[in-house]
């Protein structure tokens, strides 16, 4: 399993989160994901967006911005519901992943007595 496989679900959650807050477009979400350390090309992002749209989590439309026409995406009610359910699962997972983290930080190495 590659790192990409592990992160693909997180990337989809990021996209749904931002699309639920405001309308997003390709370059804007690529830049937002880059701020989180994900380096995606348009060739990687657009199939993800189209897949989320096919599943009914996103809807898109063309928006004229001056002379430029952009495809803009927003989360649907189904996408927002799926994100809310995923938040519960992610919160549970994060709790498990870092459950004993404070104990490890507090633990001091045993000193050897001579």
C-alpha positions as CSV (number, residue, x, y, z in Angstrom):
1,X,0.0,0.0,0.0
2,X,1.4,3.4,-1.0
3,X,1.2,6.6,1.0
4,X,-1.1,7.9,-1.8
5,X,-3.6,5.0,-0.9
6,X,-3.5,6.1,2.7
7,X,-4.0,9.8,2.0
8,X,-6.7,9.5,-0.7
9,X,-9.5,9.3,1.8
10,X,-8.1,12.3,3.8
11,X,-8.0,14.3,0.6
12,X,-11.6,13.5,-0.2
13,X,-12.6,14.6,3.3
14,X,-10.6,17.8,2.8
15,X,-12.4,18.5,-0.4
16,X,-15.9,17.7,1.1
17,X,-15.1,19.9,4.1
18,X,-14.1,22.9,2.0
19,X,-16.9,22.4,-0.5
20,X,-19.3,22.4,2.4
21,X,-18.0,25.8,3.6
22,X,-17.9,27.5,0.2
23,X,-17.8,27.0,-3.5
24,X,-14.4,25.5,-4.6
25,X,-12.7,25.3,-7.9
26,X,-9.8,23.1,-9.1
27,X,-6.8,25.4,-8.7
28,X,-8.1,26.8,-5.4
29,X,-8.5,23.4,-3.9
30,X,-5.0,22.3,-5.2
31,X,-3.5,25.3,-3.4
32,X,-5.5,24.6,-0.2
33,X,-4.4,21.0,-0.2
34,X,-0.8,22.0,-0.8
35,X,-1.0,24.1,2.4
36,X,-1.7,20.8,4.2
37,X,1.2,19.1,2.5
38,X,-0.6,17.3,-0.3
39,X,0.8,17.8,-3.7
40,X,-1.8,17.0,-6.3
41,X,-1.8,17.7,-10.0
42,X,-5.0,18.6,-11.9
43,X,-4.8,15.2,-13.5
44,X,-5.1,13.6,-10.0
45,X,-7.7,16.1,-8.6
46,X,-10.3,16.2,-11.3
47,X,-11.0,12.5,-11.3
48,X,-11.5,12.7,-7.5
49,X,-13.9,15.7,-8.0
50,X,-15.8,13.8,-10.7
51,X,-16.0,10.7,-8.6
52,X,-17.4,12.7,-5.6
53,X,-19.9,14.3,-8.0
54,X,-20.9,10.9,-9.5
55,X,-21.6,9.6,-5.9
56,X,-23.8,12.6,-5.3
57,X,-21.5,14.3,-2.7
58,X,-20.7,17.3,-4.9
59,X,-22.5,19.2,-7.6
60,X,-20.8,21.5,-10.1
61,X,-21.7,24.3,-12.5
62,X,-19.9,26.7,-14.7
63,X,-19.3,30.2,-13.3
64,X,-18.1,33.1,-15.3
65,X,-15.3,35.1,-13.5
66,X,-14.7,38.0,-15.7
67,X,-13.7,36.6,-19.0
68,X,-12.8,33.2,-17.6
69,X,-15.3,30.3,-17.1
70,X,-14.6,28.0,-14.1
71,X,-16.2,24.8,-13.0
72,X,-17.2,25.4,-9.4
73,X,-18.1,22.6,-6.9
74,X,-20.2,22.7,-3.8
75,X,-21.2,19.9,-1.3
76,X,-24.7,18.5,-1.6
77,X,-26.8,17.6,1.3
78,X,-25.6,14.0,0.9
79,X,-22.0,15.2,0.8
80,X,-22.5,17.1,4.1
81,X,-24.2,14.1,5.7
82,X,-21.3,11.8,4.6
83,X,-18.8,14.3,6.0
84,X,-20.6,14.5,9.3
85,X,-20.5,10.7,9.6
86,X,-16.9,10.6,8.6
87,X,-16.0,13.2,11.3
88,X,-17.3,10.8,13.9
89,X,-15.2,8.0,12.5
90,X,-12.1,10.2,12.2
91,X,-12.5,11.6,15.7
92,X,-12.6,8.0,17.0
93,X,-9.6,7.0,15.0
94,X,-7.5,10.0,16.1
95,X,-8.4,9.2,19.7
96,X,-7.2,5.6,19.3
97,X,-4.0,6.7,17.4
98,X,-3.0,9.1,20.1
99,X,-4.6,7.5,23.1
100,X,-1.4,6.7,25.0
101,X,0.7,9.6,23.6
102,X,0.7,11.6,26.8
103,X,1.8,8.6,28.8
104,X,4.8,8.0,26.4
105,X,5.8,11.6,26.7
106,X,5.7,11.5,30.5
107,X,7.6,8.2,30.7
108,X,11.3,8.8,31.5
109,X,14.0,6.3,30.6
110,X,15.1,4.2,33.5
111,X,18.5,5.1,34.8
112,X,20.9,2.3,35.3
113,X,22.2,1.8,38.9
114,X,25.7,0.8,39.3
